[in-house]
Each structure stands twice: as C-alpha cells, then as structure tokens.
Amino acid sequence: MSPALPDGDEAPADGALPASVVAGAQTRAFGVYLHVPFCTVRCGYCDFNTYTAVELGGGASQASYADTARREVALASSVLRTAGLPEREVSTVFVGGGTPTVLPVADLVGMLRAVDDAWGLADDAEVTTEANPDSVTPQSLAALAAGGFTRVSFGMQSAVPHVLRTLERTHDPSRIADVVTWARDAGLDVSLDLIYGTPGESLEDWRTSLEAALATGVDHVSAYALVVEEGTRMAVQVRRGELTLPDADDQASKYELADDLLTEAGLGWYEVSNWARGARHACRHNLAYWRGDDWWGIGPGAHSHVGGVRWWNVKHPRAYASRLESGLSPAAGREVIDDEAAALERLMLHVRLAEGMPLAEMTADERGRVAALVADGLVDGRVLLTERRLLLTRRGRLLADLVVRTLAGFGA
C-alpha cells in the first residue's frame, strides 16, 4: 500500500484557488506532472501510488485513463484562468508512475497534446517520461520523440541480477545498453535511475551497477538510497528477519563511490542525489520542485503547488475518475503555506542544490549557525567567504538533513 495522504484542510469541490496565488506568478515557472498509476507488477520496495490490473479489477481501466487525465487538464486550465493567473506556457512536463509506458504511446502523446492545447508548450519545453527497460521498443521510443517527448528516465536500479531479484524488478540488466541506444537514436535525452543499499548488495555490486550505467555514455544519473517504507512487502521481510538492511556506513560508502565514479566520468552533482553532464542535461522539472515554482499534478494521488497553495488528489483511480466524471475536483485536501513554512521549505530544498543557498536569503539566526557547520566540515568555507552562499561539502551532502535541522534551530 502507498502512504496515506497528508492531513490538511478540505479542498473546494470546484478546485478554486485563493486570490493570493497571483502574487509573483510571472516570476515562477509553470510545469505539469502527469501520474500514470499502472504497473504490470508491484515491486516489493515500492510505496508509490500504483496499481496492477488485478488490484483495479473492473474499474478505472488503463484503456480509459488518458481520457480521464484530460478531464483534469481541462479543469486545471479553468481553475487557473478563473483565479486570475497570467497565461504561462508550460516549461516542463514529467510523466511518472507507476510505469507510464505500459500505456500506448498514443495515450501518452494524447495527454501531452491536451497540456499543449490548454496552456501551450514553451519552445524549449522539457518533456520527460519514466519507463522500465522492458516496457519500450525502438519503435515506441521513436514514436514518443515524434509526439513531442524530449527525455526518458529509465528505472535501471541495478545491473546485478541478485539485487534486482531482491527489489523484485523484472527487467534483464543486459537490456540497459540497448534501451539507452534506442532512445538516443530517437533523439531523446536519457537518464538512468539507480538504487543503492538493497539488502545483500555489496560495495562491488554497487560498483558494477555504476560502471554499467556509465558504459552507456548516459548524460544523467540519479542515485537514491533505498528507503524501506512501512506497508511494503520489503518492510515485512525486514521485520521477519528475512532481509537485513545495510548500516549507515555502508550507505555512505556507496554514495561516496557513486560521487567518485560519476564525477570522474564528467557528470557533476547538481542536487544531492542527481548528477548530470553539464547544466543542459539536468532535470529541469525536478529543479522547478526544488526551487519552489508552480506545477499542477494530474492523476490519482498527484500533488500540486501554485503560489503557496499545495493540494493532493484522491488516491484510488476509481475515486479519481468518479469525481471528474461528476464535474468535481479530484482534490482530497490542501494547505496554504504561510511565510514561516515557506521559508523553511526553501531552506530544506535549496540547501540540497549545487547552486547553494545565498546568505542574503537566510535569516540572521540561520546565518549565525553557519560557522559551526563550516567547522564540522559540512559547509564549504571557501565558497561561503568568496561567494556568500552556503554550499554543502560531500560530507554535508551525506548529512543534508542534519544541516537543515541545524540551520533551522531544531538541534542535532
């Protein structure tokens, strides 16, 4: 089961937004997230809002999903226009899941066309879809590119068979090189997503996965530490003693190895868990999240943020479809972020970026706590003095949450 939705206020039935969202809108980019909640198999570690055909039974079918998502696009366009927001082209679109590429290419392109019809896509719009390596062909990737997609993010996770089995991933690791080649031949930028810290994964296993990813010549790699969430099959296996999680030192060693190998290959970190071959290949959609821009999340369980208002949709595809068919917003709840919360969120997110946090944007209390972080080797003292911005050292990246707690005055 995926995690429960946040607590919040009741969302208006029509999705209306307060007048406050207009302030500063011209300075914020606008993106769209499209959630596709379908997978052929649910992986044991996954806590995302995803469903297999068996779980869904007779309702909320994959066949009708694109039409349902287009209903929310139409609703979103009406809500933003009624709120008085200025017309803004969409700068980024990200189709996530689930496995978006279990849908026919025509459906994915049709949802993208709906976004374009509603707001217009910027000339340089970044349009990404996630994909499993076993869910694409040369033909489907070429069709995605022809339909307006510019980027694909493959869930590689590992190149080691026993690690993939523990994660319950179904693809053949030898296929990775092929799908990267197919995507590039289609004209798509490519990212590979990796997971480290799987029970039973050695440091050499992790090296094998990194080297396999780099051998493809890929221009973007995301490397995430495995987090075992309650309610997943893997959490049950850990609780029963069937699997043993690695300790913090093991996780740190694997992060450092990733940073070493990726950096040597010419991929620089731009966010704690993300490396790219130059700014052109960084994921602009995710950067918009970290920088606090506006986005509308389409789909069951999707989250949105516009002008300091955050809301989230009902989780189940049947409930989601039912609300839209009745002319109602699918939002289950929302919150209006006050200035204090917004400042804390900016700190939490911006500190994780390689562009750093300008000292001028920090409070006097926060600035007063920086010296201790420099002394502990968590913040780069040279950059602090010469460029007046807070930049994490590699040790600081490993302890980014501690840095944020310290700056915010929450203690260690």
N, C-alpha and C positions, 0 to 999 in steps of 0.2 A: 504494500500500500504506500502511496505517496504521502508526504507530510500534510498535516492539517493546514488549512488556510489561516492566515493571521487573524487576530482579533482586530476589530475596527468598527467604525460607525456604519449604519445602514446606508447602502448606496441608493440614490434615487432610481425609481423604476424606469425613468426615461434616460438615465445616464447623464443628466445635465451637470455641467461643471460650474463652479462659482466664478464670479467676475474677476477674482484675484489671479486667475491663470493667465490673463492677458499681459500682466506686467512683465516686461523684459522678454517677451516671446520672440521678438525679432533677433535677439542675440543668441537664441538657443536653436540648435539643430533639431530636426524632427525625423524620427525613424519609426519603422514599423517592425514588430516581431509577429511572426505567424507560427502558431504552435500546431503541430500535427501530432495528435495523441496516440498514434498507432505504431505497434511493433509486431513483428512476426513471433518473437519470443521475448519474454521479460527476463533480463539478466538479473542474477541473484543479488547484486550490489545496488541496483538501480532504485532510486526513490523518486524519480520524476513522475509527472502525471501522465502515465502512458497505459495503454490497454491493448491486449491482444483481441483477435476476433472472437475467441472463445469467451473472454471476460465480458465482452459487449453484448453477446447474444444477438437478438434480432433487431435491436435499435441502434441508432447513431452509426450507421454503416460508413465504411470508407468511401463507398460509391457516392454518397450524398454530401460528404464532408466539405468539399470545395464550395458547393452552393451555400452551405450554412456559414462558412467563413466569410463569403462575400456579403452575406446579410450584415455581419458585424462591421465589415468595412464601410458599408453604406450608413449604418448607424453612427460609426465614428466620424465620418465626414459631416453628417448632420449636426452632431453634438459639438464638434469643434467650431463649425460655422456659426451655430447659434450662440456659442459662448463669446463670440466676437474676436476669436483669434485671427491673426493675419494669415493670409494664404502663404503657405510654405511648401516648397517641394520636398519630397522625401529624399533624404540624403543617403539613408541606408535601409535595407530590408534584410532581415535574418529569418530564415525558415528553420525552426528547430523542432525537437521532439523528445521522445519518440524517434521514429525513423521516417523523415519526410518522404524519402524516395521509395517507400512502399506504395505511395500514391502514383498514379500515372503522371508522366511528365505534363500531359495536357492539363491536369488539375493544378499542378504547381504553377505552371505558366499562367493559367486562368486566374489564380489568386493574385499573382503578381500584376496581371493586367488590371484587375479590379483596383489595386492600390494605385496604379498609374492613372486610371480613369478618375479616381477620387481626388487625388492631390497633385499628380504629376511626379515623375521621377526626375531628379536632377540629372544633368548630362553626364556627370561623373559618379552617379549613384553606385554604391557598393551593394551587390545583391548576392547573398550567401545562402546556400542550403547545406545542412548537415546531411551526411549519408553514411551508411555502413558499407564497407568494401564489397560485401556480397550483394548489394542492392542496386548496383549500377552496371551498365554496359557502355562500350564506346558510343553506341547509338543514343542511349539515353542521355549521356553527358553532352554530346553534341547538340541534342535537342534542347537541353537546358540552356546551353550557351546561346543558341539561336533564339530562344524565348526571352532572353534578357538577363539571365543569371551571369554573374561575373566571377563567382568564387564558390568553391566547395570545401567543406571541412569534413574529413574522413575520421570516423571513430576507429583508429588503429588500436589504441590501448596498449598493445604489447606485440612483440614479434616472437614470443616464446610460447610454444603450444601449451605447456602445463599451466602457465599463468593465464592464458586465455580460457582454458578449461575451468580454472577456479573462478574466473569472472563470469563464466557461462556465456562467453562470446562465441559466435558460431562461424566466423569467417576464417578462411585459410590465410595465415600470415604471409605466405608467399605471394598472395594476390596484391599486396600493397603496392609493390613497384608497378604492377600493371595498371592499377586504377589511377595512380598518380600520372603515369604516362598518358593514359586515355584522356584524363581531364586537361592536362596541359596541351595535348594535341587539339582539343576542342577550344582552346583559348581561355580556359578558366585558371584563375589563381587557385593554389591548393594549400590547405592547412592540414596537418596531422595532429590529432589529439592522442596523448599518451597518459597512462595512469601508472604511478609508482606506489609501492607499498602494499601490493597484493600479498596476502598470506602465502608463504612459500617462495616468494620471489627473492633471489639472491642479488647481490650487487652486480655480479657478472650477467645475470639475466637482464637486469635493467640496462647495462651497457650494450648488450646485444640489441635491445629494442631501440635505443638511441642511435646506434650505428646503422641499423636497418632503416630508420626514418631518414637519417642524413644521407644515406646512399642513394635515395631517390632524388636528391637535389632540391628538396622542398624548401619553400621560402618562408614558411611559418610553422611553428610548433607550439602547441600548448601542452604543458606537463603538470598534471594535478596529482596531489597526494590523495590516495584513496581514503575516503571518509565513510565509515560503515554506519548507516543511519538506522535508527530503530524502525522496526516494521518490515525490514527487508529480509530475504532468505539468508543472506550472509550474516546478518546480525544474529539470527537464530543459530547458525552454525558456530559462530564465535562463542555465543553463550553456552552452547553444549560442549565446547571444547574440541569441536571437530576442526576448527581453523584457529590459528594463532596469529594475532596481529603483530606487525613489527613494532619495535620501540621507537622513541623519538630520535635517537641517534641514527638508527637505520634510515629513517625518513630524511634526516638532514644530509647524510652521506649521499643519498640518491639525488637530492636536489642539487648538491654541490657538483656531483658528476654531470648532471644534465647541464648545468650552467657552464662547466668547463668545456664539454664537448660541443655544445651549441655555439658558444662564443668562438671557439677555435674554428668552427665551420662558417663563421661570418654572420651568425644570427645573434643580434643583440637583444637583451631583455628590454621590454618597454612597459611591462606590468609584471608583478611578482611571478606569475605562472605562465607568461607568454613571451615568446622570442620571435623576432622577425628579421628578415634580411633587408633592413632599411625601413624607413617610415612608410614607404609606399605599400609595403606588404603587411603592415599592422592591421588588425581588425578594427575598422573604424566604427562598426556598430557597437562593439564592446567598449571602445573608448568613449562613446556617447553615454553609455551607462555610468562609467566611472567619473565622467565629467559633469554629470547631472543634467544632461539635455532632456528633451521631451521624446517620449515614444508611446505608441499605442500597441498593446499586446492583444492580438487576435487569437481566440481559441479557448477551450476549456482550461481553467486554472491559470491562464496567462495574466501577467501583471502589467500595469501601465503606469506611466508617470507623466503628468503635464502640469507645469507651472506650480510645483509644490503640492499637487494633489496626487496621491497614489491609490490605485484600486486594483482589485483582483476579481477574476471571473469564477463562477461556479466551476467545480472540478469535473463533474461527470459529463461526458459528451451528450448523453440523452437530456440532462437538465439544461445544458448549454443550448442545444438545438431547440428544445421546447420553448425556452424564453424568447429566443429570437423569432421563432415562428409565431409567437403571440405578440410580437411588436415591442417586447420589453428588452431592456438592457440585461446582458448576462452577468453584470457585476454583482458579486456576493457581498462586498463590503469595501470600505475605503477609509482613508485618513487624510487629513490636511496637515501637512508638515509645518510646524512652527519654526521660527527663526533659529531657536536653540538646537532643535533636532536637525535642521538643515545644515547648520554649521558642523555638527558632529558627523553627519553623514559625509559631508565634503571631506572632512579630515580623514575619516576611515577609508574612503575610496581614493582620494588624490594622493595620499601618502604612498600607496602601492604602485604609483606610476614612476617611470624613469624620468619623466619631466619634473618630478618633485613637487613640493608644496612651497609656494612663495612665502617667505616670512611675513610679508606685508599683509597676507590674507589670514594670518593666525592671530589669536588674541594675545594680549600681554601675558596672561597666565600660561598659555601654551608655549610662547617663546621662552618664558622663564624656565621651562622644564627641558629645553633642548640640550643645554650644556651637559646634563647628566647622561643623555643618550649618546652624545659625542664621546664622553669619557668611557662609556661602556662599549664603544665600537659599533654602535647600531646606526649611527648617522654620520655621513661623510663631513668631517670638519672643514676640509679644504673648500668643498663646494659651498658649504654654509657661509664661510667667510668671504669668498670671492664672488659668489653669485647670489647670495642672500636667499637661498632656497634650501629646503630640507630634502635631502636625498638619502635613501637607505643604502647602507653598505650591504654586502652579501649576507653578513650575519644579521643585519637588520631585516632583510627580506625573510630570513628564516623565522624571525621573531616579530613580524609585522604587527600582529595583534597586540603584543606587549608594548610596542612603540606607541600604538594608538591609545591604549589604556593609560600609558604614562602621560602622554600629551594632554589627554582629556581629564587627567587628575583622578583616574579611577584606581591608581596604585597598581602594583605588580600582581 
